[in-house]
Amino acid sequence: MKLGVKAAFDREMADAQSAEAIGDIALAKHHLERAHILGQRWYAAHVKPHFHMLRLALKQPDTSEARGQLVRRIGAAPFPLAGWVPDGNTRGADVSPTMPMPIPPDLQFLVEGHSLRNGLILRGAVVAALVAAYLLFGR
């Protein structure tokens, strides 16, 4: 993850925690959605906002959002590894997980020029190694 993107991602995650701490769930979700936009091209950063969105949904309790986040937690794994994510998608349960959305203008410059196709061969090798390890040792 580029330093500028990482700093912005970390700031959005911290702002989400601060908003949650004062009880502003809507603002916390807003920052988590922005963190998702920034992190969706990197696996660990992609799933972290999903985890926090699920936790927020369970605290409210919002069964629709919780169910949607569970599905997204499962589905979030293969897409960045395969080189595909819908740009700008906030990944809240109220939006289709495959629908591209406009990237907020203040985040646009951070993600501009980054392609998931970069490093696709390396990700393919990692996936192949994981499959091979499972087939050899997982039984």
C-alpha positions in Angstrom: 0.0 0.0 0.0 1.4 3.4 -1.0 2.3 5.6 2.0 -0.3 8.3 1.1 -3.0 5.8 0.8 -2.0 4.0 4.0 -2.0 7.3 5.9 -5.5 8.2 4.6 -6.8 4.7 5.3 -5.4 4.8 8.8 -6.9 8.2 9.4 -10.4 7.1 8.2 -10.2 4.0 10.5 -9.2 6.2 13.4 -12.0 8.7 12.6 -14.5 5.8 12.5 -13.3 4.6 16.0 -13.6 8.2 17.4 -17.1 8.6 16.0 -18.2 5.2 17.4 -16.7 6.2 20.8 -19.0 9.2 21.0 -22.0 7.2 19.7 -22.2 8.6 16.2 -22.8 5.4 14.3 -23.7 7.1 11.0 -20.4 9.0 11.0 -18.5 5.9 12.0 -20.0 4.0 9.1 -19.2 7.0 6.7 -15.5 6.8 7.7 -15.5 3.0 7.3 -17.0 3.3 3.9 -14.3 5.7 2.9 -11.6 3.4 4.4 -13.1 0.6 2.3 -12.7 2.6 -0.9 -9.1 3.3 -0.1 -8.2 -0.2 1.0 -10.2 -2.4 -1.4 -7.2 -3.0 -3.6 -5.2 -4.7 -0.8 -6.4 -7.8 0.9 -5.9 -7.0 4.6 -7.0 -3.4 4.2 -10.0 -4.6 2.2 -11.4 -6.9 5.0 -10.6 -4.6 8.0 -13.5 -2.1 7.3 -15.9 -5.1 6.7 -15.0 -6.5 10.1 -15.7 -3.1 11.8 -18.9 -2.6 9.8 -20.1 -6.0 11.0 -19.2 -5.2 14.6 -21.2 -1.9 14.3 -24.2 -3.7 12.8 -24.1 -6.2 15.7 -23.9 -3.4 18.2 -27.0 -1.6 16.9 -28.4 -4.4 16.2 -29.0 -4.1 12.5 -29.7 -7.6 11.2 -29.8 -6.6 7.6 -26.4 -4.9 7.7 -25.0 -7.7 9.8 -26.2 -10.3 7.3 -24.8 -8.3 4.4 -21.5 -7.8 6.1 -21.2 -11.6 6.8 -21.7 -12.2 3.1 -19.2 -9.5 2.2 -16.6 -10.9 4.6 -16.8 -14.2 2.7 -16.9 -12.6 -0.7 -14.3 -10.0 0.0 -11.5 -12.5 0.0 -11.2 -13.7 -3.6 -11.8 -10.5 -5.5 -8.7 -8.4 -4.8 -6.6 -11.6 -5.1 -8.1 -12.1 -8.6 -7.5 -8.5 -9.6 -11.1 -7.3 -9.6 -13.0 -4.8 -7.3 -15.7 -2.4 -8.2 -14.1 1.1 -7.9 -15.6 3.3 -5.3 -18.0 0.7 -3.9 -18.6 1.5 -0.2 -19.6 -2.1 0.5 -22.4 -1.3 2.9 -25.2 -3.9 2.9 -27.4 -1.3 1.3 -25.4 -1.4 -2.0 -24.7 -4.1 -4.5 -21.3 -5.5 -3.8 -20.5 -5.6 -7.5 -21.6 -2.0 -8.4 -18.9 0.5 -9.2 -19.6 3.9 -7.5 -18.1 7.3 -7.9 -14.9 7.8 -5.8 -15.2 10.9 -3.6 -13.1 13.7 -5.2 -10.9 14.1 -2.1 -9.9 10.4 -2.4 -9.6 10.2 -6.1 -6.0 11.3 -6.4 -5.0 8.7 -3.8 -6.3 5.7 -5.8 -5.6 7.1 -9.3 -3.3 5.1 -11.5 -3.4 2.0 -9.2 -4.4 -1.1 -11.1 -5.2 -4.5 -9.5 -3.6 -6.0 -12.6 -0.3 -4.9 -11.2 1.0 -7.9 -9.2 -1.6 -10.3 -10.6 1.0 -12.9 -11.4 2.3 -12.7 -7.8 -1.2 -13.0 -6.4 -1.8 -15.9 -8.7 1.3 -17.6 -7.4 0.2 -17.1 -3.8 -3.2 -18.5 -4.5 -1.7 -21.5 -6.3 0.7 -22.1 -3.4 -2.3 -22.0 -0.9 -4.3 -24.4 -3.0 -1.2 -26.7 -3.3 -0.6 -26.6 0.4 -4.3 -27.4 1.1 -4.2 -30.3 -1.3 -1.0 -31.7 0.1 -1.6 -31.1 3.8 -5.2 -30.3 4.3 -6.6 -33.8 4.2 
